[in-house]
Amino acid sequence: MSDSSIEDEAPDPRFSSFVYFQAQNGGLFLGRIPNPATGETNVNMRAARSVLDSLEMLEDKSKGNLNTAETKLLSFALENLRKLFAEVSAEHPES
């Protein structure tokens, strides 16, 4: 196996960091990750929706430009955030 095929399948570290950061923000805004400054959890559905919308836009705009590992990473992040968003929405219908 050549080095180039390994590089082709590894996600760009900048892309991975960005997706992880956004997913982490989603968890924070959905009250599943404590705020690092306060240790408290709060739900902000509007901010969580913004994170989800941004990742969905990234998925749409990057179609055909991501390698397999990047596509899987983004799909996994979106799948988890969508599920979590639905759960929290059901718990907080007024938000």
Backbone as JSON, one array per atom type, in Angstrom:
{
  "sequence": "MSDSSIEDEAPDPRFSSFVYFQAQNGGLFLGRIPNPATGETNVNMRAARSVLDSLEMLEDKSKGNLNTAETKLLSFALENLRKLFAEVSAEHPES",
  "N": [[0.85, -1.17, 0.0], [0.59, 2.19, -0.83], [1.9, 5.35, 0.4], [0.33, 7.49, -0.42], [-2.3, 6.51, -0.73], [-2.98, 5.99, 1.9], [-2.91, 8.58, 2.94], [-4.95, 9.66, 1.42], [-7.17, 8.51, 2.58], [-7.15, 9.26, 5.22], [-8.64, 11.63, 7.35], [-8.38, 15.15, 6.78], [-6.6, 16.85, 9.2], [-7.41, 19.42, 10.0], [-10.03, 19.53, 9.1], [-11.18, 17.43, 10.57], [-10.81, 18.43, 13.2], [-12.43, 20.72, 13.06], [-15.01, 19.6, 12.61], [-15.27, 17.99, 14.92], [-15.16, 20.03, 16.86], [-17.47, 21.52, 16.26], [-19.43, 19.56, 16.69], [-19.04, 19.12, 19.39], [-19.77, 21.64, 20.36], [-22.46, 21.52, 19.68], [-23.32, 19.5, 21.45], [-22.83, 20.85, 23.84], [-24.64, 23.05, 23.64], [-26.97, 21.63, 23.63], [-27.18, 20.81, 26.16], [-25.83, 18.56, 27.03], [-23.16, 18.48, 27.49], [-21.19, 19.81, 30.0], [-20.78, 23.31, 30.62], [-17.56, 24.53, 30.24], [-16.62, 26.7, 31.71], [-18.4, 27.16, 33.81], [-19.33, 24.72, 34.68], [-21.92, 24.0, 34.62], [-24.94, 22.8, 32.99], [-26.81, 23.84, 30.22], [-29.61, 24.42, 28.09], [-29.81, 25.49, 24.81], [-31.63, 25.79, 22.31], [-31.8, 27.25, 19.96], [-29.12, 27.97, 19.36], [-28.06, 25.41, 19.15], [-29.49, 24.49, 16.94], [-28.4, 26.15, 15.01], [-25.74, 25.22, 14.91], [-26.21, 22.62, 13.96], [-27.44, 23.24, 11.49], [-25.25, 24.46, 10.24], [-23.4, 22.34, 9.99], [-24.91, 20.69, 8.33], [-25.05, 22.29, 6.06], [-22.33, 22.3, 5.41], [-22.01, 19.61, 4.76], [-23.64, 19.46, 2.49], [-22.43, 21.36, 0.73], [-19.9, 20.32, 0.43], [-20.06, 17.95, -0.92], [-18.69, 15.36, -2.82], [-16.16, 16.33, -2.56], [-14.85, 15.39, -0.37], [-12.84, 12.92, 1.27], [-13.26, 9.38, 1.89], [-13.01, 8.87, 4.68], [-13.43, 11.43, 5.77], [-16.04, 11.95, 4.91], [-17.42, 9.93, 6.3], [-16.89, 10.73, 8.95], [-18.18, 13.26, 9.1], [-20.82, 12.48, 8.49], [-21.35, 10.77, 10.65], [-21.16, 12.56, 12.82], [-23.28, 14.3, 12.2], [-25.46, 12.52, 12.25], [-25.49, 11.76, 14.96], [-25.86, 14.28, 16.2], [-28.34, 15.06, 15.13], [-30.04, 13.1, 16.2], [-29.72, 13.57, 18.97], [-30.61, 16.23, 19.05], [-33.31, 15.87, 18.4], [-34.13, 14.36, 20.63], [-33.68, 16.18, 22.77], [-35.31, 18.27, 21.94], [-37.81, 17.09, 22.28], [-37.83, 16.91, 25.03], [-37.8, 19.56, 25.76], [-40.08, 21.2, 24.68], [-40.93, 23.84, 24.56], [-38.79, 25.38, 23.84]],
  "CA": [[0.0, 0.0, 0.0], [1.42, 3.4, -0.92], [1.59, 6.4, 1.36], [-0.72, 8.39, -0.91], [-3.63, 5.97, -0.47], [-3.23, 6.19, 3.32], [-3.23, 10.0, 3.1], [-6.26, 9.91, 0.81], [-8.23, 8.01, 3.45], [-7.12, 9.92, 6.52], [-9.25, 12.95, 7.26], [-7.54, 16.31, 7.0], [-6.72, 17.18, 10.63], [-8.18, 20.66, 10.18], [-11.43, 19.17, 8.9], [-11.57, 16.64, 11.75], [-10.9, 19.34, 14.34], [-13.59, 21.57, 12.87], [-16.22, 18.8, 12.81], [-15.33, 17.66, 16.36], [-15.47, 21.26, 17.6], [-18.88, 21.83, 16.04], [-20.23, 18.53, 17.36], [-18.91, 19.41, 20.82], [-20.64, 22.8, 20.61], [-23.83, 21.02, 19.64], [-23.56, 18.84, 22.73], [-22.87, 21.89, 24.86], [-25.89, 23.8, 23.49], [-28.09, 20.73, 23.91], [-27.16, 20.51, 27.58], [-25.24, 17.25, 27.29], [-21.78, 18.7, 27.9], [-21.17, 20.96, 30.91], [-20.02, 24.5, 30.23], [-16.27, 24.43, 30.91], [-16.39, 27.84, 32.61], [-19.28, 27.12, 34.98], [-19.64, 23.35, 35.08], [-23.37, 23.81, 34.53], [-25.48, 22.49, 31.68], [-27.94, 24.66, 29.8], [-30.12, 24.11, 26.76], [-30.04, 26.62, 23.92], [-32.04, 25.12, 21.08], [-31.49, 28.1, 18.81], [-27.69, 27.81, 19.08], [-27.88, 24.02, 18.7], [-30.01, 24.42, 15.57], [-27.41, 26.83, 14.18], [-24.62, 24.28, 14.72], [-26.7, 21.56, 13.09], [-27.59, 23.83, 10.16], [-23.91, 24.69, 9.68], [-22.84, 21.06, 9.57], [-25.69, 20.23, 7.19], [-24.59, 23.09, 4.94], [-21.01, 21.79, 5.07], [-22.22, 18.33, 4.08], [-24.19, 19.75, 1.16], [-21.48, 22.1, -0.09], [-18.65, 19.58, 0.23], [-20.31, 16.68, -1.62], [-17.75, 15.07, -3.89], [-14.85, 16.91, -2.27], [-14.31, 14.79, 0.84], [-12.47, 11.52, 1.12], [-14.18, 8.47, 2.58], [-12.94, 9.08, 6.13], [-14.07, 12.72, 6.09], [-17.47, 11.77, 4.7], [-17.92, 9.15, 7.43], [-16.81, 11.56, 10.15], [-19.25, 14.26, 9.04], [-22.1, 11.77, 8.57], [-21.5, 10.3, 12.02], [-21.43, 13.73, 13.65], [-24.64, 14.76, 11.9], [-26.41, 11.51, 12.72], [-25.57, 11.87, 16.41], [-26.46, 15.57, 16.58], [-29.77, 15.04, 14.78], [-30.71, 12.26, 17.19], [-29.69, 14.3, 20.22], [-31.48, 17.4, 18.88], [-34.7, 15.39, 18.49], [-34.38, 13.99, 22.03], [-33.76, 17.39, 23.6], [-36.51, 19.0, 21.5], [-38.96, 16.46, 22.92], [-37.76, 17.22, 26.46], [-37.96, 21.01, 25.9], [-40.9, 21.64, 23.54], [-41.13, 25.29, 24.56], [-37.57, 26.06, 23.39]],
  "C": [[0.9, 1.23, 0.0], [0.98, 4.42, 0.11], [0.45, 7.28, 0.9], [-2.11, 7.84, -0.66], [-3.98, 6.09, 1.01], [-3.62, 7.64, 3.56], [-4.6, 10.32, 2.54], [-7.39, 9.5, 1.75], [-8.23, 8.64, 4.83], [-7.79, 11.29, 6.39], [-8.21, 14.06, 7.48], [-7.7, 16.7, 8.47], [-7.51, 18.46, 10.89], [-9.67, 20.39, 10.05], [-11.94, 18.41, 10.12], [-11.76, 17.55, 12.97], [-12.14, 20.22, 14.26], [-14.88, 20.8, 13.16], [-16.36, 18.43, 14.28], [-15.73, 18.88, 17.19], [-16.95, 21.61, 17.46], [-19.77, 20.83, 16.76], [-20.2, 18.75, 18.88], [-19.78, 20.62, 21.2], [-22.1, 22.39, 20.61], [-24.21, 20.35, 20.94], [-23.65, 19.82, 23.88], [-24.21, 22.62, 24.83], [-27.12, 22.93, 23.78], [-28.08, 20.24, 25.36], [-26.58, 19.16, 27.93], [-23.77, 17.31, 27.69], [-21.79, 19.92, 28.82], [-20.34, 22.11, 30.33], [-18.7, 24.46, 30.96], [-16.0, 25.56, 31.91], [-17.2, 27.72, 33.9], [-19.53, 25.72, 35.52], [-21.11, 23.02, 34.99], [-23.77, 23.42, 33.11], [-26.7, 23.35, 31.43], [-28.34, 24.24, 28.4], [-30.36, 25.41, 26.01], [-30.35, 26.04, 22.56], [-31.71, 25.95, 19.84], [-30.01, 27.95, 18.4], [-27.41, 26.39, 18.56], [-28.36, 23.86, 17.26], [-29.03, 25.07, 14.59], [-26.21, 25.93, 13.89], [-25.04, 23.18, 13.75], [-26.86, 22.05, 11.66], [-26.23, 24.03, 9.48], [-23.27, 23.39, 9.19], [-23.61, 20.47, 8.38], [-25.3, 20.99, 5.93], [-23.22, 22.6, 4.47], [-21.13, 20.47, 4.31], [-22.69, 18.56, 2.65], [-23.14, 20.38, 0.24], [-20.2, 21.32, -0.38], [-18.84, 18.24, -0.47], [-19.33, 16.52, -2.78], [-16.35, 15.6, -3.64], [-14.2, 16.34, -1.0], [-13.87, 13.36, 0.55], [-13.42, 10.67, 1.97], [-14.18, 8.71, 4.09], [-13.61, 10.37, 6.54], [-15.58, 12.63, 5.94], [-18.09, 11.0, 5.86], [-17.94, 9.97, 8.72], [-17.96, 12.56, 10.19], [-20.62, 13.6, 9.16], [-22.38, 11.31, 9.99], [-21.85, 11.45, 12.97], [-22.86, 14.22, 13.44], [-25.69, 13.79, 12.43], [-26.59, 11.63, 14.24], [-26.22, 13.17, 16.85], [-27.95, 15.61, 16.26], [-30.57, 14.25, 15.81], [-30.81, 12.99, 18.53], [-30.61, 15.52, 20.17], [-32.94, 16.98, 19.03], [-35.05, 15.03, 19.93], [-34.58, 15.23, 22.9], [-34.98, 18.22, 23.23], [-37.76, 18.41, 22.17], [-39.0, 16.77, 24.42], [-38.06, 18.7, 26.74], [-38.8, 21.57, 24.75], [-41.11, 23.15, 23.46], [-39.93, 26.04, 24.0], [-37.57, 26.32, 21.92]]
}
